[in-house]
Amino acid sequence: MVRIKNRYIVVEIVPESKQYNVLHYKDHVLTKCILAAVRKYYGAYGLGRVELGFCTKYCNERTKIALIRCSHHSHKFVTSILPLITTIGDVRAKFHTIYVGATIINCNKFIVKYQQKYLDRILGQIESAKERQDMIKRIMEFELN
């Protein structure tokens, strides 16, 4: 029996306009956007390589972090396409690749550290304790699909 190896790519979505504090996007929108870009730049061959095992596992609308799973043999296709994507749905934005890992556990550890740094920056701007607790709860949620 052959083990199927995956790579997990942690990306930050950076909108061009500062008016988007919270991005309202879903997993399937990111998946369609990335697969469309792969088809555009690599054609049917690239799409065939990437499509098997490709999915978006996690999206946080507050910190604008996403976790993408792809197969080991096609992760270079995906990581090379991400900087070329300029729109996600109807929002002009860019992808910044933050981390590429072999296991979802290592990516989870990285995301928790990254969100903790984000939380430290944001909490200095909030006055009330109730708003702080609410912000901590929303940012530190980590729910995989």
Backbone bond lengths (Angstrom), bond angles and torsions (degrees), N, CA, C in turn:
res aa  C-N    CA-C-N  psi(-1)  N-CA   C-N-CA  omega(-1)  CA-C   N-CA-C  phi
1 M - - - 1.438 - - 1.532 108.84 -
2 V 1.299 116.07 140.43 1.457 122.01 -176.30 1.522 109.78 -104.16
3 R 1.304 115.74 133.77 1.453 120.87 178.08 1.523 109.22 -83.23
4 I 1.306 116.67 134.38 1.455 121.55 177.47 1.522 108.17 -90.64
5 K 1.321 115.80 118.70 1.460 120.56 -178.54 1.522 109.70 -92.33
6 N 1.308 114.90 138.35 1.460 121.64 178.62 1.518 109.97 -120.22
7 R 1.313 115.16 159.35 1.455 122.71 170.19 1.522 106.96 -124.17
8 Y 1.302 115.05 142.37 1.456 121.57 179.81 1.522 107.73 -115.13
9 I 1.325 115.87 126.98 1.459 121.93 -176.29 1.526 108.25 -113.02
10 V 1.318 116.42 121.97 1.464 121.89 176.94 1.521 106.87 -97.15
11 V 1.334 116.22 122.93 1.460 120.90 -178.48 1.521 109.91 -125.09
12 E 1.323 114.46 151.65 1.464 121.49 172.37 1.513 106.84 -108.91
13 I 1.308 116.59 133.31 1.461 121.86 178.70 1.519 107.41 -98.68
14 V 1.327 116.08 119.87 1.457 121.82 -176.61 1.525 108.82 -112.49
15 P 1.338 118.04 106.21 1.466 119.79 177.38 1.526 110.91 -72.28
16 E 1.333 116.19 145.71 1.465 120.02 179.72 1.514 111.85 -69.94
17 S 1.319 117.12 -36.02 1.456 121.54 -179.76 1.527 109.53 -89.06
18 K 1.305 116.69 137.15 1.461 121.71 179.87 1.525 112.90 -77.06
19 Q 1.331 118.28 -5.29 1.459 120.86 -177.83 1.531 112.42 -74.57
20 Y 1.326 118.00 -12.89 1.458 121.68 -178.53 1.524 110.44 -94.26
21 N 1.350 116.39 85.42 1.463 120.20 174.23 1.517 110.21 -73.57
22 V 1.326 116.01 -35.00 1.455 122.19 178.19 1.521 107.36 -126.00
23 L 1.319 116.45 124.29 1.463 120.43 175.50 1.516 108.84 -91.14
24 H 1.308 116.05 130.77 1.458 120.72 178.43 1.521 107.98 -102.12
25 Y 1.308 116.00 87.95 1.454 121.34 179.17 1.519 108.08 -134.05
26 K 1.299 115.33 157.50 1.462 121.52 -179.61 1.518 109.56 -114.97
27 D 1.313 115.66 168.19 1.458 121.56 -178.25 1.525 112.32 -59.37
28 H 1.327 115.60 -43.57 1.469 118.55 -176.16 1.522 112.23 -67.43
29 V 1.332 118.44 -27.58 1.470 121.22 177.04 1.527 109.80 -66.80
30 L 1.331 116.91 -44.15 1.462 120.61 177.55 1.521 111.25 -64.22
31 T 1.317 116.24 -42.64 1.465 120.40 179.99 1.519 110.81 -61.31
32 K 1.323 117.37 -47.71 1.468 121.00 179.66 1.522 111.18 -62.67
33 C 1.311 116.94 -40.43 1.460 121.94 -179.53 1.529 111.43 -62.35
34 I 1.318 116.80 -46.48 1.463 120.91 -178.86 1.524 110.98 -69.00
35 L 1.327 117.37 -42.95 1.467 119.88 179.76 1.527 111.55 -65.67
36 A 1.327 117.45 -35.50 1.463 120.39 176.39 1.524 111.04 -64.76
37 A 1.329 116.87 -39.49 1.466 120.12 178.11 1.529 111.26 -67.79
38 V 1.322 117.26 -38.25 1.466 120.36 177.09 1.520 110.03 -63.37
39 R 1.328 116.69 -42.70 1.468 120.28 178.78 1.533 110.81 -63.84
40 K 1.339 116.74 -38.96 1.464 121.02 -178.70 1.525 111.66 -65.57
41 Y 1.332 117.31 -45.36 1.457 120.81 -173.83 1.528 114.64 -91.44
42 Y 1.328 117.95 -31.20 1.466 120.64 -177.77 1.522 114.04 -111.26
43 G 1.322 117.63 -8.70 1.455 120.93 177.34 1.524 112.81 76.15
44 A 1.335 114.92 -161.93 1.461 120.99 -176.37 1.531 111.58 -66.93
45 Y 1.326 116.64 -33.90 1.467 119.99 179.03 1.531 110.74 -62.36
46 G 1.316 117.01 -49.04 1.453 120.86 -179.88 1.512 111.93 -64.55
47 L 1.325 116.85 -40.59 1.459 120.53 179.20 1.524 110.74 -63.69
48 G 1.323 116.49 -40.41 1.461 120.06 178.11 1.522 112.46 -63.81
49 R 1.315 116.65 -38.05 1.469 120.24 179.02 1.530 111.85 -69.74
50 V 1.324 116.04 -40.02 1.465 120.76 -173.91 1.531 112.16 -81.21
51 E 1.303 117.48 -35.60 1.461 121.81 -170.97 1.525 114.09 -60.29
52 L 1.312 117.58 -34.46 1.456 121.42 -178.42 1.531 110.03 -70.30
53 G 1.307 116.83 115.50 1.460 121.54 177.79 1.516 115.13 81.52
54 F 1.327 118.23 7.52 1.463 121.21 -177.60 1.513 110.46 -87.35
55 C 1.322 117.18 131.27 1.466 120.82 172.33 1.526 109.40 -163.86
56 T 1.318 115.13 161.32 1.458 121.83 174.62 1.517 106.71 -97.15
57 K 1.325 116.69 118.62 1.458 121.33 -174.14 1.526 113.45 -89.99
58 Y 1.315 117.41 -28.92 1.467 119.69 -171.97 1.519 109.58 -153.33
59 C 1.323 116.35 138.35 1.463 122.59 173.45 1.527 108.60 -138.27
60 N 1.316 116.69 131.24 1.454 121.06 173.43 1.523 106.87 -116.57
61 E 1.321 116.13 116.78 1.459 121.14 -175.31 1.523 112.38 -72.73
62 R 1.320 117.90 -25.93 1.461 121.00 -179.34 1.524 112.24 -76.84
63 T 1.335 116.34 -52.10 1.459 119.95 -177.93 1.527 112.66 -87.33
64 K 1.324 116.41 -7.05 1.470 123.04 178.42 1.527 111.68 60.64
65 I 1.333 115.68 42.56 1.460 122.99 179.11 1.526 108.23 -109.65
66 A 1.328 116.05 139.74 1.457 121.40 175.59 1.523 109.07 -134.12
67 L 1.326 115.60 149.52 1.459 122.60 178.15 1.523 107.18 -119.42
68 I 1.329 116.22 122.19 1.461 122.46 -175.22 1.520 108.30 -115.85
69 R 1.334 116.30 132.82 1.460 120.89 175.98 1.519 109.50 -106.16
70 C 1.321 116.53 134.17 1.463 121.27 174.16 1.517 108.52 -144.96
71 S 1.299 116.84 167.15 1.455 119.63 -178.77 1.528 110.26 -73.76
72 H 1.322 114.79 158.95 1.464 121.28 -175.75 1.524 111.77 -61.74
73 H 1.335 116.96 -38.41 1.463 119.19 -175.81 1.523 113.54 -77.97
74 S 1.329 117.80 -9.68 1.467 118.96 -177.47 1.527 113.75 -119.15
75 H 1.314 118.96 5.66 1.467 118.99 -175.97 1.530 112.08 -67.72
76 K 1.306 118.68 -24.89 1.467 120.06 177.88 1.527 111.25 -71.84
77 F 1.340 116.95 -31.55 1.466 119.84 173.62 1.528 109.41 -61.06
78 V 1.327 116.31 -46.73 1.469 121.50 -176.02 1.527 110.65 -67.88
79 T 1.328 117.92 -46.38 1.461 119.27 -177.46 1.524 112.43 -68.10
80 S 1.323 117.63 -26.46 1.462 118.94 177.80 1.526 112.14 -80.04
81 I 1.319 117.57 -22.27 1.467 121.81 179.91 1.528 111.47 -83.72
82 L 1.310 118.53 -32.34 1.469 121.68 -172.84 1.532 114.45 -53.80
83 P 1.335 121.15 -43.12 1.477 118.77 179.23 1.531 113.62 -68.22
84 L 1.337 117.36 -17.13 1.465 120.53 -177.80 1.526 113.14 -86.28
85 I 1.314 117.64 -12.47 1.468 121.24 -178.91 1.525 108.62 -79.78
86 T 1.344 115.92 128.77 1.469 120.26 -178.07 1.525 113.60 -115.06
87 T 1.329 118.26 -16.25 1.464 120.47 178.51 1.523 110.14 -132.51
88 I 1.319 114.70 140.60 1.459 121.58 175.02 1.513 105.94 -124.09
89 G 1.321 115.87 108.26 1.458 119.75 -172.95 1.509 109.04 67.62
90 D 1.332 117.31 -116.10 1.465 121.43 178.08 1.531 112.12 -111.77
91 V 1.326 117.55 9.61 1.461 122.49 -178.00 1.530 109.42 -105.47
92 R 1.340 115.98 131.34 1.466 119.58 175.30 1.524 107.96 -79.52
93 A 1.321 115.47 118.36 1.463 120.55 -176.89 1.519 109.68 -154.27
94 K 1.334 114.48 167.19 1.461 121.29 178.74 1.522 109.47 -125.32
95 F 1.322 115.33 154.44 1.456 122.08 173.82 1.518 109.02 -99.14
96 H 1.319 116.99 133.65 1.460 122.37 170.22 1.522 107.12 -116.23
97 T 1.319 117.11 118.69 1.453 120.85 177.68 1.521 108.30 -75.00
98 I 1.326 115.87 123.93 1.457 121.08 -176.61 1.522 111.06 -101.59
99 Y 1.340 116.86 -39.38 1.452 120.08 -172.75 1.520 109.07 -156.88
100 V 1.320 116.53 141.84 1.464 122.52 173.00 1.514 106.78 -124.78
101 G 1.321 116.34 122.49 1.460 120.59 -176.88 1.511 112.25 -130.06
102 A 1.328 115.36 161.10 1.458 121.33 -179.44 1.520 112.35 -89.31
103 T 1.335 117.49 -22.99 1.461 119.84 -179.83 1.522 109.77 -126.14
104 I 1.296 114.14 152.50 1.457 119.55 179.74 1.530 110.41 -72.05
105 I 1.323 117.33 -24.60 1.466 120.84 178.91 1.528 110.67 -66.89
106 N 1.335 116.69 -44.69 1.471 119.47 177.73 1.519 111.11 -64.17
107 C 1.322 117.19 -39.27 1.466 120.22 177.48 1.517 110.76 -65.74
108 N 1.326 117.20 -37.64 1.461 121.09 177.52 1.526 110.22 -61.93
109 K 1.332 117.42 -44.64 1.468 120.94 178.16 1.524 110.60 -61.08
110 F 1.336 116.24 -42.59 1.459 119.73 -179.87 1.527 110.87 -64.86
111 I 1.325 117.18 -43.19 1.465 120.91 -179.09 1.519 110.80 -63.54
112 V 1.322 118.02 -40.70 1.466 121.14 179.07 1.526 110.33 -62.35
113 K 1.329 117.78 -43.89 1.470 120.80 177.58 1.526 111.01 -63.51
114 Y 1.332 115.84 -42.78 1.459 120.75 -178.86 1.528 110.72 -64.42
115 Q 1.334 116.63 -43.18 1.458 120.03 179.84 1.521 111.48 -69.48
116 Q 1.320 117.28 -30.53 1.468 119.86 176.72 1.532 110.34 -65.95
117 K 1.337 117.06 -40.67 1.470 120.35 176.46 1.526 110.56 -63.89
118 Y 1.334 116.14 -41.52 1.466 121.05 178.10 1.531 109.75 -61.90
119 L 1.318 115.76 -42.97 1.459 121.64 -178.91 1.524 111.11 -63.72
120 D 1.321 117.34 -39.83 1.469 120.86 178.03 1.524 111.30 -61.22
121 R 1.343 116.95 -38.26 1.466 120.30 178.66 1.520 111.70 -69.03
122 I 1.333 117.08 -41.47 1.464 122.20 -174.21 1.532 111.96 -74.64
123 L 1.328 118.02 -38.78 1.465 120.94 -174.15 1.520 113.00 -64.28
124 G 1.302 117.97 -23.98 1.456 120.36 177.31 1.518 112.96 -67.18
125 Q 1.328 117.42 -19.42 1.452 122.23 -177.26 1.526 113.05 -94.74
126 I 1.337 118.42 -8.02 1.471 122.34 -175.92 1.529 109.22 -103.47
127 E 1.354 116.20 132.95 1.462 120.83 -176.04 1.525 113.15 -88.64
128 S 1.334 119.17 -50.41 1.465 120.54 -171.17 1.529 111.94 -82.07
129 A 1.333 115.53 148.27 1.464 122.03 -177.97 1.531 111.43 -69.03
130 K 1.332 116.56 -35.15 1.473 119.94 -179.50 1.525 110.61 -66.13
131 E 1.303 116.70 -42.38 1.469 120.36 177.71 1.522 110.97 -64.55
132 R 1.328 116.98 -36.31 1.469 120.37 178.07 1.524 111.06 -63.99
133 Q 1.342 116.84 -46.15 1.463 120.46 179.37 1.531 111.11 -62.59
134 D 1.319 116.67 -39.88 1.461 120.99 177.80 1.526 111.17 -64.38
135 M 1.321 116.68 -41.02 1.463 121.43 179.17 1.531 110.77 -65.85
136 I 1.321 117.32 -42.31 1.472 121.12 177.90 1.523 110.38 -60.41
137 K 1.307 116.70 -43.31 1.463 120.99 -179.16 1.525 111.04 -63.35
138 R 1.336 117.74 -43.54 1.470 120.81 -177.94 1.521 112.76 -70.35
139 I 1.318 117.25 -37.43 1.457 120.14 -175.69 1.520 112.11 -78.49
140 M 1.315 118.01 -39.88 1.457 120.43 -174.02 1.530 113.23 -84.99
141 E 1.316 118.21 6.00 1.462 118.70 175.94 1.535 108.47 -70.18
142 F 1.297 115.09 137.84 1.462 120.12 178.68 1.515 106.66 -138.36
143 E 1.318 115.55 97.26 1.445 121.50 -176.38 1.518 108.88 -121.57
144 L 1.310 116.65 117.94 1.461 120.69 -179.88 1.517 109.52 -87.76
145 N 1.340 114.47 149.80 1.471 119.71 177.48 1.501 110.27 -90.41
